[in-house]
Amino acid sequence: MSMVLLVWNIPPGLLSVLPQRAAVAGGVLGLFVGLLQPAIWSQYLSGGIRATFNVAAVARRVRFNLSLTLVVGALGVTLPTLGLLGVVGLVVGVLPALVYTSIVVSYLFGEYANLTNEVPPRRRLGNLVGRVL
């Protein structure tokens, strides 16, 4: 299916390498193809790869319920972006937390080592009265 979407994005990609006005048109066309992605996927699910290139059938699906197509297409564009931002936020939040927790654990292990060191037995002071230690 990725190959199908790649083929659908060839015209916007070709327009993007042209001068500025055509590049803008290519960007808008690419966004349009992204919004039509639910209709293209539906065609793939119902008829296979060849059905995805049936422009009339894709247009029929879009015209059947335009608002549903646009909402699902917008979510299809937005949700992966939010997911990627979430992963970036997770990495940015996890790295300092891991460093901080490793410092705290190192401190706790050091304190534990200090508390559990064997203390040499004390001598009785009765025999040592008057002597210099």
PEVEN-V292084 format. One record per pair of residues at least 24 apart in sequence whose ideal C-beta (glycine too) atoms are under 7 Angstrom apart, sorted by the first residue. I is the first residue (numbers start at 1). J is the second residue. Records with the same first field share a line. If there is no record, write none. Layout:
I: J / J
This chain:
1: 44
4: 40 / 44 / 49 / 52
5: 37 / 40
8: 33 / 40
9: 33
34: 73 / 77
35: 70 / 73 / 74
36: 62 / 73
37: 73 / 76
38: 69 / 72 / 73 / 76
39: 69
